[in-house]
């Protein structure tokens, strides 16, 4: 991903202007002025990669996995509970060949005979768990009793994906940007530069149903609007240089599903699944993930990051339950932990979107007036031809104030000055390390930090405290306390030439093991505590691996430490904190220990006097 990312200089800014080329500059924001102070908190740099390049990379990774099978042209259309231990999903494909391939794949995975086709291009899949990650218009979500809470239909936009490799020749002499917010009397839009050098762009154009219809945005109309935004004539940019790849409408919403995990049964209306807790401790078998669970305005770029966080959270828990390392009750925590994060993120994305609207309003635009006018025209003006004419005049009047930006007048300078100050104060940001890295999960009372200040732990009694721990979404303050993301530090390991991030270690053995980081001074106490915890968990019918990882001060000490053979449920590892980063960032010294979940979040920490608490702490997580 990093190798495919364009040079940062090409996308580190957001720019506000009347035209991309030769227009009035209204303001810009350089998002990387203070980046160095944040970059130390992660092993990875911020990247800028469009979906068109990311998806093929993800597909390649899935195809390399022995645990996954990717089949194109298939979609889930229905689901019903098969029994208390599984869900039956109806899958429709585009062709009989694909359907046969799917049936054979199911047989290969389950070890059972291929499922018979119900009808042409249709088959059934029986599964113990179903992850509904089928997007904002999720078919599976609509089959469940789920309400989407929040603001629907905030704005309709036309997404025009186009290619223009010659465009970079026109912006070489000015500061390039990732986003260009364009305001002129012909078009209001956002130009997204996915890759200036390769000419990969998207133009987001707001439109206002019912006054406007998506069908009005033909390729010809879209090219005209893009040229108005670019500020380039057909002579400057030949017709063949501007190639439209796709035109798709979409509706911006800020909604979060009220229920993410479902224990389903068959309702009296045969074949219709219902969510319900009709048996004691029902097992959750259907889970909403990503856009199926939440949708945000794109202001802030939180959608994919939050979806990845959902999958990361649910993935290790499913792995633990399937492998016998955790009980099904563990899956209940998925909704508890992720839903509040999504609700907080939804609020922040709406705040960001409103800040974008502040700039538009400062220039005389008001999207709500246009939306209201569209409804009035639809209801009061007779005939489609007259409605269209009235609406076009309304749009012209609505954008007319923007003509003042280019007018040679003293008031214009005042308007631009005010707008520039507004952009500096509340313009849309790109980096939100406090939001992306600073969220925390609740921990039970047994996991409160017994060896340190308990107020640092994220407890269930204070929801706001464990939603986002950082004081501001732009600021990330690492914390080694329960509920928080384990702070990133660089370690040297015996089997790697290059330093390894502390966040790369949890989950690296079998995907669902727990890591107990401790100092060498407390080796014997923590090793015995880990063995006792494994015995306790084994008595509960679970098979758990605990990695006891000793953090030593130097590479020499790491090389000299003799470890026990790794042939049991308790595995020893050693890393060198050669830069003393863990000692500082983790507040790690003496006989301290930190218990970390497979997703890199701290579950508990304490000193050797608290060794005996370890079995109960792990039981609280997995049982």
Buried (B, 14 or more C-beta within 10 A) or exposed (E): EEEBBBEBEBBBBBBBBBBBBEBBBBBBBEBBEEBEEBBBBBBEEBBBBBEEBBEEEEEEEEEEEEEEBEEEBBEBEBBBBBEEEBBBBBBBBEEEEBBBBBBEBBEEEEEEEBBEBEEEBBBBBBBBBBBBBBEBEBBBBEBBBBEBBBBEEBBBBBBBBBBBBBBBEBBEEBEBBBBBBBBBBBBBBBBBBBBBEEBBBBBBBBBBBEBBEEEEBEEEBBBBBBBBBBBBEEEBBEEEBBBBEEBEBBEBBBBBBEBBBBBBBBBEEEEEBBBEEEEEEBBBBBBBBBBBBBBBBBBBBBBEBBBEBBBBBBBBBBBBBEBEBBBBEBBBBBBEBBBBBBBBBBBBBBBBBEBBBBBBBBBBBBBEEBBEBBEEBEEEBEEEEEBBEBBEEBBEEBBEBBEBBBEEEEEBEEBBEEBBEBBEEBBBBBBBBBBBBBBBBBBBEBBBBBBBEBEBBBBBEEEEBBBBBBEEBBBBBBBBBBBBBBBBBBBBBEEEEEBBBBBBBBBEBBBBBBBBBBBBBBBEBBBBBBBBBBEBBEEEEBEBBBBBBBBBBEBEBBEEBEEEEEEEBBBBBBBBBBEEBBBEBBBBEEBBBBBBBBBBBBBBBBBBEBBEBBBBBBBBBBB
